């Protein structure tokens, strides 16, 4: 990994961080020793649940010579680092806002009463490559994008400050020792609970046994997790001389995005994790953006009212700008070529609650980018195919994810 | 608009006349053996048919007459209600017999019927409405299939399919197909309707820890949000466990036990006084704050803000604990009373947390307020005035209303006993430093059964004693070891799940299991000692005891959980703050109104429950639960003060019932506009109990376009002229139209409002009156209505559908599972029983608890 210049770093790091001094900026040390090995491959998924005004997101032309659409303008310098997709969606995923639950799982009919979710892409990948880092994955945002194999929501961490503590703050020696004891105790507790559950299993009905099976899996996985954490706790956490982020008001949409993006970059840079998801951030509120007076959610139901469209555009533009700044910061940190960043939405059109023609963009990760891959707007191309491509790019050998039919057509690895 | 009217008139003509009478009604008229008709909600039709046959008036007036003077007609010498029961029994009996007869040939008869009447649209090629009957599963395996078959059954039974335009099956055909589906579907559905092993949800977990350990803790930051199924988050099927969840349970148990065990010196209770003068002093000069009689006066409100300059920030509380805050407050130059709210804010960690400590009313006469709260270390309380302008530029010589807050006297931590109850309950006064394994065993022997809500087997206790010993033998202290043992108990599936074991000879649950069902239903928490004692004596399942316990439990403060959790989900009150109303169009929507909306809807349910008012009051009533702010919002005079109270409504009021409560009208809108479709779907699903399938695949939803002359209504009318859309929209749209008279914050409106931009560059403009609201329509049964008052009358006439719907929801909540086709008979029985006792909400709860379903697996 090339040492980072402090200046480059500051440019991308936003306002919540002051005078950082990272491992990655040092010419030697842990970061440098791993540089010889294959750089780790990573994946980041970001969902903007209210979507984007389609006309401003999708370019008019297709292929490599397309003209940047309004929302892609702030990413002009990164043009060769991303591909924009149109005419894709998850087959049979409908249900308006409920589709948020299926953004990374592609589980059909999320609005149905009988809906049960399935594993999300990041968690599937965490099962494959998660053991290589201190944290198998990070789930950020207000609403989770991450779902376990049996369709349980993985709680999303809303506060960048709290995640920062988990990632970088070690605590006093007494605290570390206490934590070690806790982990050891935790394993004894899990052993006992397992026994208790076994005794219970003999008595319950067939339906209940299914439920209890989930419990067994959870206990065994927890034991493994505790062992892993205990091992990791022997290794000091990466030191970052960055001030922990403060409290960010939920009304500050851009600040919240930026706070999360900064943290995500730090997490990737220190190789604390290789998989991150960022779900929705504050869409019930009136975001503090000059010129915006209405609630974000309300604005998305603009009914083509020009004033509302104008305000919505301000929010969406601010979101895209923050996103491209994030990409720039990854590029400056030499991370982008090995980090696949997926930006998209579960809604193709917020105003009509449509779940087809999703706005999708994939950046970095080592593809021949720089194009607009357009598919049939009436008969959409399956988006899970992109997920298969992403998994394969991470070195995971699979040719299927959810309702996929292959890999993403037209997307080639470098 | 003209187009709309015509199409509605047509539907008036066609609906009652062209549609064939419901099958069972004809059957009864002809004296043919009916199929199992009572398994389906629209009782009114059966009743009217029965009415014609036996010459009985419809159910409603019929029960009413019994209540008033009991001059109901008699049949076979029986009083009407008894007669009604006889008829029901007769029908169930005959129904069962015919069910048995028709059980065998489902596939041939269904095949034949589908071929003749359905496949033209619902074959593999057309797949209209997404339904392909060629690939339907006759084994009905799985929930998706039973749901599909239920829909098919209902559509055929209600005469909705085949659509009226098409050739109609003759009576016998309809009969035959329904009789063929009914038993197979009941059987298929039943196999999936067991109460599954259900883990505690987040709220139940929190309450259970509180009752077990006597600690007040919040686990929202640790435990993931629970998923809902069938509308409730206590549904066993939806409550899965993942690795993350298990780790969270481990952390939560640790937090709970650590908080419960309290060693060390008793903290000193101190009293000190703090004011905010230092912080506001710089603002005295420009007049944004002033000092009157030692009170700091503020002239602005900042709704939902988390920061106020008037606080006790200058001296925060030293340790976590319960504190008392005393202060004086008074209005300043205000014409009437004002309100304020207090927030307890912790600044100890990396991020601040805020806890609302209540809303208060304040007058010109200085009054001393006292607030007690459990707060984290380094917390302070902050004051926020309500109902004042959010921005103020003071002009000299003018007085402005404000609220003044005096210095705050803080006393705490308040300690009733030391060590606290949480510690003494399980450890008594023992010295933990001297503890031995024997002590651990003694503690676990009493703790385990209480945590498991039933007696514990020897082996179960032994397991946790062993755990404690393992830790003790690894060199840890007694305190550390017993902690581990107790944490283990709280991670056990016996604690985390509401365990109900199958018994060999019966489907009934045990007394202990009944105690838990009852307490998690009414309290969202564990059974208390009284319930456990009754279970131990095998007394609880006796109807009279059960009834007395329900009364006791509903009288207890913990029953507030039922009010909050049930209304939070049935009425969607949890979503109340999901949207922020457009401040330009609805500038009067402020924080006090926002909280009052919730108070009103919860208060309404609470009042109905307390006074056992008839559940038809949910549909319409001549009373409401209001405070001054709500009354102002609704234009009802004479209500003063912040406190919620029962108020009689003027005769011509559009309010009354839940539908016209502002909370409901807000959650069914998006903050800016209203959609008749969303509101209509809400009414169908939550009031009439009809599920509305999502639009079929490949149907583009309409993209709202409010620029043109076309109103949402005109768009929808077009929509309804298409046969396949109309099937659902003829039911969805009318309630939505009736509710168009209410804006997104629930205020009554005769015109839509529009923001008119006058200066594009600066986005200046003003609110202008838009098109007039048209709240008329034609109900799905063909009756025209002009406004919400008419529509409520129509709903009241369908109160049986509503009581079926509410019963289903309450039963679903009570059992933690979704109700299905096979539960219809039980639901009808409960609803009928309740109706016979005056139809009160409390009576309904009693009927549910006394029902067979409540006591079976």
HADDOCK unambig.tbl for C-alpha pairs under 7 A between the chains (distance, minus, plus):
assign (segid A and resid 113 and name CA) (segid B and resid 229 and name CA) 6.12 0.50 0.50
assign (segid A and resid 113 and name CA) (segid B and resid 230 and name CA) 5.56 0.50 0.50
assign (segid A and resid 114 and name CA) (segid B and resid 229 and name CA) 6.94 0.50 0.50
assign (segid A and resid 148 and name CA) (segid B and resid 242 and name CA) 6.62 0.50 0.50
assign (segid A and resid 152 and name CA) (segid B and resid 240 and name CA) 5.99 0.50 0.50
assign (segid A and resid 152 and name CA) (segid B and resid 241 and name CA) 6.67 0.50 0.50
assign (segid A and resid 152 and name CA) (segid B and resid 242 and name CA) 6.04 0.50 0.50
assign (segid A and resid 154 and name CA) (segid B and resid 224 and name CA) 6.71 0.50 0.50
assign (segid A and resid 154 and name CA) (segid B and resid 244 and name CA) 6.55 0.50 0.50
assign (segid A and resid 155 and name CA) (segid B and resid 224 and name CA) 4.78 0.50 0.50
assign (segid A and resid 161 and name CA) (segid B and resid 350 and name CA) 6.17 0.50 0.50
assign (segid A and resid 161 and name CA) (segid B and resid 351 and name CA) 6.86 0.50 0.50
assign (segid A and resid 185 and name CA) (segid B and resid 484 and name CA) 6.75 0.50 0.50
assign (segid A and resid 188 and name CA) (segid B and resid 467 and name CA) 6.90 0.50 0.50
assign (segid A and resid 189 and name CA) (segid B and resid 467 and name CA) 6.94 0.50 0.50
assign (segid A and resid 189 and name CA) (segid B and resid 484 and name CA) 6.94 0.50 0.50
assign (segid A and resid 189 and name CA) (segid B and resid 488 and name CA) 5.18 0.50 0.50
assign (segid A and resid 192 and name CA) (segid B and resid 463 and name CA) 6.57 0.50 0.50
assign (segid A and resid 192 and name CA) (segid B and resid 467 and name CA) 6.59 0.50 0.50
assign (segid A and resid 193 and name CA) (segid B and resid 488 and name CA) 6.56 0.50 0.50
assign (segid A and resid 193 and name CA) (segid B and resid 491 and name CA) 6.61 0.50 0.50
assign (segid A and resid 193 and name CA) (segid B and resid 492 and name CA) 5.22 0.50 0.50
assign (segid A and resid 196 and name CA) (segid B and resid 492 and name CA) 6.65 0.50 0.50
assign (segid A and resid 197 and name CA) (segid B and resid 493 and name CA) 6.11 0.50 0.50
assign (segid A and resid 203 and name CA) (segid B and resid 501 and name CA) 6.22 0.50 0.50
assign (segid A and resid 204 and name CA) (segid B and resid 501 and name CA) 5.27 0.50 0.50
assign (segid A and resid 204 and name CA) (segid B and resid 502 and name CA) 6.44 0.50 0.50
assign (segid A and resid 205 and name CA) (segid B and resid 502 and name CA) 6.29 0.50 0.50
assign (segid A and resid 207 and name CA) (segid B and resid 196 and name CA) 6.54 0.50 0.50
assign (segid A and resid 208 and name CA) (segid B and resid 196 and name CA) 5.76 0.50 0.50
assign (segid A and resid 208 and name CA) (segid B and resid 197 and name CA) 5.19 0.50 0.50
assign (segid A and resid 211 and name CA) (segid B and resid 197 and name CA) 6.64 0.50 0.50
assign (segid A and resid 214 and name CA) (segid B and resid 241 and name CA) 6.15 0.50 0.50
assign (segid A and resid 215 and name CA) (segid B and resid 241 and name CA) 6.05 0.50 0.50
assign (segid A and resid 218 and name CA) (segid B and resid 241 and name CA) 6.77 0.50 0.50
assign (segid A and resid 218 and name CA) (segid B and resid 242 and name CA) 5.30 0.50 0.50
assign (segid A and resid 218 and name CA) (segid B and resid 243 and name CA) 4.25 0.50 0.50
assign (segid A and resid 218 and name CA) (segid B and resid 246 and name CA) 6.07 0.50 0.50
assign (segid A and resid 219 and name CA) (segid B and resid 243 and name CA) 6.88 0.50 0.50
assign (segid A and resid 219 and name CA) (segid B and resid 246 and name CA) 6.70 0.50 0.50
assign (segid A and resid 221 and name CA) (segid B and resid 243 and name CA) 5.89 0.50 0.50
assign (segid A and resid 222 and name CA) (segid B and resid 243 and name CA) 5.64 0.50 0.50
assign (segid A and resid 222 and name CA) (segid B and resid 246 and name CA) 6.72 0.50 0.50
assign (segid A and resid 222 and name CA) (segid B and resid 247 and name CA) 6.20 0.50 0.50
assign (segid A and resid 246 and name CA) (segid B and resid 350 and name CA) 6.52 0.50 0.50
assign (segid A and resid 246 and name CA) (segid B and resid 351 and name CA) 6.53 0.50 0.50
assign (segid A and resid 247 and name CA) (segid B and resid 351 and name CA) 5.12 0.50 0.50
assign (segid A and resid 247 and name CA) (segid B and resid 352 and name CA) 6.84 0.50 0.50
assign (segid A and resid 284 and name CA) (segid B and resid 578 and name CA) 5.18 0.50 0.50
assign (segid A and resid 284 and name CA) (segid B and resid 579 and name CA) 4.86 0.50 0.50
assign (segid A and resid 284 and name CA) (segid B and resid 580 and name CA) 6.25 0.50 0.50
assign (segid A and resid 285 and name CA) (segid B and resid 579 and name CA) 6.84 0.50 0.50
assign (segid A and resid 285 and name CA) (segid B and resid 580 and name CA) 5.90 0.50 0.50
assign (segid A and resid 294 and name CA) (segid B and resid 582 and name CA) 5.38 0.50 0.50
assign (segid A and resid 294 and name CA) (segid B and resid 583 and name CA) 6.94 0.50 0.50
assign (segid A and resid 295 and name CA) (segid B and resid 580 and name CA) 5.52 0.50 0.50
assign (segid A and resid 295 and name CA) (segid B and resid 582 and name CA) 6.71 0.50 0.50
assign (segid A and resid 297 and name CA) (segid B and resid 579 and name CA) 6.84 0.50 0.50
assign (segid A and resid 298 and name CA) (segid B and resid 670 and name CA) 5.61 0.50 0.50
assign (segid A and resid 298 and name CA) (segid B and resid 671 and name CA) 5.65 0.50 0.50
assign (segid A and resid 298 and name CA) (segid B and resid 672 and name CA) 5.63 0.50 0.50
assign (segid A and resid 303 and name CA) (segid B and resid 704 and name CA) 4.55 0.50 0.50
assign (segid A and resid 303 and name CA) (segid B and resid 705 and name CA) 4.36 0.50 0.50
assign (segid A and resid 303 and name CA) (segid B and resid 706 and name CA) 5.22 0.50 0.50
assign (segid A and resid 304 and name CA) (segid B and resid 705 and name CA) 5.38 0.50 0.50
assign (segid A and resid 304 and name CA) (segid B and resid 706 and name CA) 6.43 0.50 0.50
assign (segid A and resid 304 and name CA) (segid B and resid 707 and name CA) 6.53 0.50 0.50
assign (segid A and resid 305 and name CA) (segid B and resid 706 and name CA) 6.51 0.50 0.50
assign (segid A and resid 305 and name CA) (segid B and resid 707 and name CA) 6.16 0.50 0.50
assign (segid A and resid 351 and name CA) (segid B and resid 703 and name CA) 6.32 0.50 0.50
assign (segid A and resid 351 and name CA) (segid B and resid 704 and name CA) 6.72 0.50 0.50
assign (segid A and resid 352 and name CA) (segid B and resid 701 and name CA) 6.13 0.50 0.50
assign (segid A and resid 352 and name CA) (segid B and resid 702 and name CA) 6.21 0.50 0.50
assign (segid A and resid 352 and name CA) (segid B and resid 703 and name CA) 4.44 0.50 0.50
assign (segid A and resid 352 and name CA) (segid B and resid 704 and name CA) 6.42 0.50 0.50
assign (segid A and resid 354 and name CA) (segid B and resid 701 and name CA) 6.90 0.50 0.50
